[in-house]
Amino acid sequence: MKKRKLSRLAISLIPIIVLVILLALDISIFGSDAIMGASQVALLFSSGICIWLAMWLFKVPWHEFEEALKSNIGDVTVALVILFLIGAISGTWTMSGIVPTFIYYGVKIISPKVFLLTACVICALVSLMIGSSWTTIATIGVALLGIGKAEGFSDGLIAGAIISGAYFGDKISPMSDTTVLASSMNKVPLFKHIHYMFFTTVPSICITLVIFLVLGLSHDGTDSNNITAFTTVLSENFTITPWLLIVPLLTGIMIARKMPAIVVLALSTVLAAIAAVVFQPSVIEGIGSSAAVEGTRWKVMFTGIVKTVYDTVSLETGNPEVNQLVTSRGMTGMLNTVYLIICAMCFGASMKASGMLKIIASFIRSFSRSCVGLVTSTVVTGTSLNGIVSDQYLSIILTSSIFKDVYEKEGYEARLLSRAVEDSATVTSPLFPWSSCGMTQSTILGVSTITYLPYCFFNLISPLMSIIIALTGYKVVRAVKR
């Protein structure tokens, strides 16, 4: 019987091994562009291997896979709509001047003694607003790196502050695709998932900020004029006014009132679009005119707003960093993520219908009898998968799929799993040099992963904090008494 179990476990691991090999090839050949299609091909091919093995060796009928596929894709339908709305809101919040206003006021307070602290906070706020660590690092992160260098900080220390802040904001932003993915994979309401993460995320970022404050206060440096140049370009291209902050304020109120995520994002998009017409008419007209639209001014502006919502738009400001900052991807920019999720759902469905996930989960469960052991196993798996499959999206999907039934059987709430997944799979992704996140961030910042890794305090503390909080048992509730 024991040999039979080991044999079934070995067979169940084959599709994952195939997936790892294919993804490794994809990353080595396509780099960060693997998410554009190569990773999806690897997922579909691995799904085929799984189905073939299950039908041949486990005698699983085809209709089981069809039903699992319908169920899996159906489960993420709402998440896909949310992703499109995230694309829409990223465009309207940028072109309305909301994001530029946040950055404008944020960089005004930078000084050498609190530079590291401020850089981390600014990146956290920007990432929270736009829901993207990559965009934050590629825009304001690059600008902050130049300022930090001018003030005498080491490249690794600056990059660590930038990445720590960016991934904190990304992790708790309702507009983040990884946050939406983790909550939807585990069937946890988005804002309930975010609220539960506060118990591990807030202590982690507080410790991180204290470390950066101490390091900054012990540093001797001089002020840089780069801040003035950056804010000048923003003010020349956008109307910077505190009135724009009404939109995020109203969005925060809607979130606090626990309105559905789709409603909040949709209303926030509409409010931002109105703000764009009121405060940035020339920007919107420029976008509408670029679409070669002729007619009345209102027709051109309507075109500009619609294009901002669905399309990738950019402005020429005369400053490369600001150009990147004010480039938004709209709903079409979310298509690759949607494409990846659908293909991942196919792989997850095939692994689930074949019974292979259950076999793997049973093996893991033998090492996870307690709550601490279960959370630790989840954290280790999520972190390890970042190094194995080289992609945070796949790490989130696979870790959630492996442990979902285990948590349910042991009687723990799904939000404990979704939090543990985010505490590991999301935040450790830029710490592996060969992963898509690691390669992207090191390329954007021009700082090797090994150089910035020791200073990504938030990314290093978060997985440990997840285990520590589980050890205390704080807010860990049994969903089912067994």
KEMARTI-62272 format. One record per residue (C-alpha): residue number from 1; x, y, z; residue in one letter. Coordinates in steps of 0.05 Angstrom, whole numbers. Example, Ala and Ser with C-alpha at 12.3 -4.5 7.8 and 13.67 -1.06 7.14 Angstrom:
% KEMARTI-62272
  seq      xx      yy      zz  type
    1     246     -90     156     A
    2     273     -21     143     S
% end
This chain:
% KEMARTI-62272
  seq      xx      yy      zz  type
    1       0       0       0     M
    2      57      48      18     K
    3      92      33     -49     K
    4      27      46     -86     R
    5      19     114     -51     K
    6      90     133     -68     L
    7      79     112    -140     S
    8      16     155    -146     R
    9      53     213    -114     L
   10     109     207    -164     A
   11      59     206    -222     I
   12      23     267    -192     S
   13      88     306    -191     L
   14     102     295    -265     I
   15      57     351    -292     P
   16      88     400    -242     I
   17     159     378    -261     I
   18     141     387    -335     V
   19     113     456    -319     L
   20     175     476    -281     V
   21     221     454    -338     I
   22     180     490    -391     L
   23     176     554    -349     L
   24     250     552    -336     A
   25     261     549    -412     L
   26     210     605    -423     D
   27     243     651    -372     I
   28     313     637    -400     S
   29     290     652    -471     I
   30     236     705    -464     F
   31     255     736    -397     G
   32     201     779    -366     S
   33     162     775    -432     D
   34     146     702    -416     A
   35      80     726    -386     I
   36      60     751    -455     M
   37      45     681    -479     G
   38     102     631    -467     A
   39      80     616    -396     S
   40       9     605    -420     Q
   41      33     554    -471     V
   42      72     518    -416     A
   43       9     515    -373     L
   44     -34     487    -428     L
   45      18     435    -448     F
   46      27     414    -375     S
   47     -49     409    -370     S
   48     -48     362    -429     G
   49       5     318    -396     I
   50     -36     316    -332     C
   51    -100     296    -369     I
   52     -64     243    -410     W
   53     -32     211    -348     L
   54     -97     213    -309     A
   55    -139     182    -365     M
   56     -86     129    -378     W
   57     -63     110    -308     L
   58    -119     134    -262     F
   59    -176     119    -310     K
   60    -208     188    -300     V
   61    -263     200    -352     P
   62    -259     262    -397     W
   63    -324     293    -372     H
   64    -292     301    -303     E
   65    -241     349    -333     F
   66    -295     388    -371     E
   67    -335     398    -307     E
   68    -273     419    -268     A
   69    -254     468    -322     L
   70    -323     500    -322     K
   71    -322     505    -246     S
   72    -252     534    -242     N
   73    -262     588    -295     I
   74    -331     603    -266     G
   75    -299     615    -198     D
   76    -254     671    -225     V
   77    -306     706    -269     T
   78    -316     762    -219     V
   79    -240     768    -211     A
   80    -232     777    -286     L
   81    -283     834    -285     V
   82    -246     866    -227     I
   83    -181     861    -266     L
   84    -211     899    -324     F
   85    -237     952    -276     L
   86    -167     957    -246     I
   87    -140     972    -315     G
   88    -194    1025    -324     A
   89    -181    1058    -257     I
   90    -106    1059    -267     S
   91    -117    1099    -331     G
   92    -168    1149    -303     T
   93    -131    1160    -237     W
   94     -67    1175    -276     T
   95     -96    1221    -330     M
   96    -141    1257    -281     S
   97     -79    1279    -243     G
   98     -95    1240    -179     I
   99     -31    1197    -180     V
  100      13    1256    -203     P
  101     -16    1298    -145     T
  102       2    1244     -95     F
  103      72    1240    -121     I
  104      80    1315    -126     Y
  105      63    1326     -53     Y
  106     101    1264     -32     G
  107     169    1281     -62     V
  108     165    1351     -34     K
  109     180    1325      36     I
  110     243    1286      18     I
  111     307    1303      57     S
  112     371    1262      66     P
  113     359    1241     138     K
  114     291    1212     122     V
  115     303    1195      49     F
  116     300    1119      58     L
  117     238    1123     101     L
  118     205    1172      53     T
  119     224    1132      -9     A
  120     192    1070      22     C
  121     129    1109      41     V
  122     122    1144     -27     I
  123     129    1078     -64     C
  124      79    1046     -17     A
  125      28    1102     -29     L
  126      37    1101    -105     V
  127      33    1025    -108     S
  128     -28    1027     -64     L
  129     -61    1077    -110     M
  130     -46    1042    -176     I
  131     -41     970    -151     G
  132      24     954    -187     S
  133      93     945    -157     S
  134     124     939    -226     W
  135      96    1006    -250     T
  136     115    1040    -185     T
  137     187    1015    -188     I
  138     193    1031    -262     A
  139     169    1103    -252     T
  140     177    1137    -184     I
  141     226    1083    -163     G
  142     274    1101    -219     V
  143     269    1175    -200     A
  144     281    1160    -127     L
  145     341    1116    -144     L
  146     374    1176    -178     G
  147     358    1221    -119     I
  148     385    1170     -70     G
  149     450    1162    -109     K
  150     459    1238    -109     A
  151     451    1237     -34     E
  152     504    1184     -25     G
  153     463    1122      -9     F
  154     485    1054     -36     S
  155     447    1024     -95     D
  156     425     963     -56     G
  157     398    1003       2     L
  158     358    1050     -43     I
  159     330     992     -84     A
  160     312     955     -20     G
  161     271    1015       5     A
  162     237    1023     -62     I
  163     219     950     -70     I
  164     196     943       3     S
  165     148    1001      -5     G
  166     124     980     -74     A
  167     107     909     -52     Y
  168      73     932      11     F
  169      26     977     -29     G
  170      16     923     -82     D
  171       0     871     -29     K
  172     -57     910       4     I
  173     -84     949     -56     S
  174    -153     929     -79     P
  175    -129     947    -149     M
  176     -71     897    -148     S
  177     -79     836    -193     D
  178     -40     792    -145     T
  179     -86     813     -87     T
  180    -148     799    -129     V
  181    -118     733    -153     L
  182    -101     708     -82     A
  183    -170     726     -55     S
  184    -208     698    -114     S
  185    -167     633    -117     M
  186    -187     619     -45     N
  187    -259     647     -51     K
  188    -248     702       1     V
  189    -282     770     -10     P
  190    -230     820     -32     L
  191    -235     870      24     F
  192    -242     815      77     K
  193    -177     787      50     H
  194    -142     855      53     I
  195    -167     869     123     H
  196    -141     802     148     Y
  197     -73     815     118     M
  198     -66     877     162     F
  199     -49     833     222     F
  200      16     810     189     T
  201      28     866     139     T
  202      25     926     186     V
  203      75     898     236     P
  204     121     879     178     S
  205     120     949     147     I
  206     127     983     214     C
  207     191     944     230     I
  208     215     959     159     T
  209     203    1034     167     L
  210     239    1036     234     V
  211     300    1002     203     I
  212     301    1051     144     F
  213     293    1110     192     L
  214     352    1088     234     V
  215     395    1076     173     L
  216     375    1144     145     G
  217     389    1183     209     L
  218     458    1153     212     S
  219     474    1175     140     H
  220     511    1238     121     D
  221     489    1267      54     G
  222     468    1329      16     T
  223     402    1350     -15     D
  224     390    1339     -89     S
  225     359    1386    -140     N
  226     328    1328    -176     N
  227     265    1335    -134     I
  228     252    1405    -160     T
  229     260    1383    -232     A
  230     213    1325    -222     F
  231     158    1364    -189     T
  232     165    1421    -240     T
  233     151    1373    -297     V
  234      90    1345    -261     L
  235      62    1414    -248     S
  236      74    1437    -320     E
  237      36    1378    -349     N
  238     -20    1370    -297     F
  239     -63    1414    -253     T
  240     -38    1395    -184     I
  241     -91    1410    -132     T
  242    -113    1380     -65     P
  243    -184    1378     -93     W
  244    -164    1316    -133     L
  245    -153    1278     -68     L
  246    -229    1278     -59     I
  247    -234    1219    -106     V
  248    -188    1172     -66     P
  249    -221    1198      -3     L
  250    -290    1178     -29     L
  251    -261    1112     -52     T
  252    -234    1099      18     G
  253    -303    1115      47     I
  254    -335    1065       0     M
  255    -284    1012      20     I
  256    -295    1027      94     A
  257    -370    1018      83     R
  258    -353     949      54     K
  259    -386     960     -13     M
  260    -373     906     -65     P
  261    -305     913     -99     A
  262    -335     918    -169     I
  263    -381     974    -147     V
  264    -324    1012    -112     V
  265    -277    1006    -172     L
  266    -331    1024    -222     A
  267    -354    1086    -183     L
  268    -282    1107    -171     S
  269    -268    1102    -245     T
  270    -328    1146    -261     V
  271    -308    1198    -207     L
  272    -237    1199    -234     A
  273    -263    1208    -305     A
  274    -305    1268    -283     I
  275    -244    1296    -246     A
  276    -203    1288    -310     A
  277    -253    1330    -350     V
  278    -256    1384    -296     V
  279    -182    1389    -278     F
  280    -143    1362    -338     Q
  281    -184    1382    -400     P
  282    -122    1395    -442     S
  283     -93    1326    -425     V
  284    -158    1291    -444     I
  285    -165    1332    -508     E
  286     -95    1312    -527     G
  287    -111    1239    -518     I
  288    -175    1246    -558     G
  289    -140    1284    -613     S
  290     -86    1230    -618     S
  291    -141    1183    -639     A
  292    -151    1226    -701     A
  293    -221    1246    -679     V
  294    -254    1306    -712     E
  295    -314    1344    -687     G
  296    -335    1385    -627     T
  297    -292    1393    -566     R
  298    -338    1349    -525     W
  299    -334    1293    -576     K
  300    -258    1297    -573     V
  301    -260    1296    -496     M
  302    -309    1238    -495     F
  303    -261    1200    -540     T
  304    -203    1217    -495     G
  305    -239    1192    -433     I
  306    -260    1127    -467     V
  307    -190    1116    -493     K
  308    -162    1128    -424     T
  309    -207    1075    -395     V
  310    -193    1019    -445     Y
  311    -127    1034    -481     D
  312     -54    1045    -466     T
  313     -42    1120    -466     V
  314      20    1162    -452     S
  315      41    1235    -451     L
  316     105    1268    -474     E
  317     129    1311    -416     T
  318     201    1321    -435     G
  319     224    1278    -376     N
  320     234    1202    -388     P
  321     217    1183    -316     E
  322     153    1224    -316     V
  323     135    1197    -385     N
  324     136    1127    -355     Q
  325      97    1150    -294     L
  326      40    1179    -335     V
  327      34    1119    -381     T
  328     -28    1078    -364     S
  329     -47    1011    -394     R
  330    -123    1013    -387     G
  331    -166     951    -393     M
  332    -128     923    -452     T
  333     -65     923    -409     G
  334     -98     870    -365     M
  335    -109     820    -422     L
  336     -43     783    -412     N
  337     -59     773    -338     T
  338    -129     749    -356     V
  339     -99     703    -408     Y
  340     -51     675    -356     L
  341    -105     664    -304     I
  342    -150     626    -353     I
  343     -93     581    -374     C
  344     -74     571    -301     A
  345    -146     552    -286     M
  346    -140     498    -340     C
  347     -78     470    -306     F
  348    -111     474    -237     G
  349    -174     441    -263     A
  350    -135     384    -294     S
  351     -95     373    -230     M
  352    -158     375    -188     K
  353    -201     330    -232     A
  354    -144     279    -239     S
  355    -139     274    -163     G
  356     -66     292    -166     M
  357     -74     355    -124     L
  358    -108     314     -70     K
  359     -51     264     -71     I
  360       1     319     -64     I
  361     -40     354     -11     A
  362     -46     290      30     S
  363      29     282      29     F
  364      40     353      52     I
  365     -15     347     105     R
  366      25     293     140     S
  367      75     347     158     F
  368      23     399     176     S
  369     -17     375     236     R
  370     -20     442     273     S
  371     -40     512     252     C
  372      32     535     256     V
  373      56     475     216     G
  374       2     487     163     L
  375      18     562     156     V
  376      93     547     156     T
  377      84     494     101     S
  378      43     544      61     T
  379      95     599      68     V
  380     152     552      50     V
  381     114     526     -10     T
  382      95     595     -35     G
  383     166     620     -28     T
  384     196     557     -59     S
  385     149     559    -118     L
  386     173     629    -134     N
  387     242     599    -143     G
  388     216     538    -180     I
  389     164     565    -228     V
  390     195     635    -231     S
  391     128     672    -231     D
  392      88     701    -173     Q
  393      21     690    -207     Y
  394      35     616    -216     L
  395      62     611    -145     S
  396      -3     641    -118     I
  397     -46     595    -161     I
  398      -7     531    -146     L
  399       1     544     -71     T
  400     -73     560     -65     S
  401     -92     498    -105     S
  402     -48     452     -64     I
  403     -71     476       5     F
  404    -144     495      -7     K
  405    -172     426      10     D
  406    -123     418      68     V
  407    -146     481     103     Y
  408    -218     463      91     E
  409    -209     393     119     K
  410    -172     419     180     E
  411    -228     469     192     G
  412    -190     534     182     Y
  413    -219     596     148     E
  414    -200     606      75     A
  415    -174     676      92     R
  416    -118     645     133     L
  417     -94     610      70     L
  418    -102     671      25     S
  419     -61     712      75     R
  420      -6     661      81     A
  421      -3     657       5     V
  422       5     732      -2     E
  423      55     735      56     D
  424      99     687      16     S
  425      84     680     -58     A
  426      71     754     -71     T
  427     126     788     -31     V
  428     185     740     -42     T
  429     178     741    -118     S
  430     231     796    -130     P
  431     282     760     -87     L
  432     299     706    -138     F
  433     346     730    -194     P
  434     317     682    -245     W
  435     243     698    -231     S
  436     204     746    -275     S
  437     199     796    -218     C
  438     272     790    -198     G
  439     295     800    -270     M
  440     248     857    -282     T
  441     265     897    -219     Q
  442     340     887    -226     S
  443     336     908    -299     T
  444     293     970    -286     I
  445     335     994    -228     L
  446     402     972    -255     G
  447     416     938    -188     V
  448     428     862    -184     S
  449     380     821    -144     T
  450     437     796     -98     I
  451     456     869     -84     T
  452     386     892     -62     Y
  453     362     827     -31     L
  454     391     839      39     P
  455     356     907      42     Y
  456     286     885      21     C
  457     266     883      94     F
  458     191     881      83     F
  459     197     823      34     N
  460     241     784      82     L
  461     201     799     145     I
  462     131     785     117     S
  463     137     708     111     P
  464     166     704     181     L
  465     112     749     209     M
  466      59     703     179     S
  467      88     645     218     I
  468      96     687     282     I
  469      23     711     281     I
  470       0     639     269     A
  471      43     618     329     L
  472       6     668     373     T
  473     -61     644     347     G
  474     -85     716     341     Y
  475    -149     721     299     K
  476    -141     649     277     V
  477    -212     621     276     V
  478    -235     552     262     R
  479    -286     554     205     A
  480    -313     484     222     V
  481    -309     446     286     K
  482    -279     377     275     R
% end
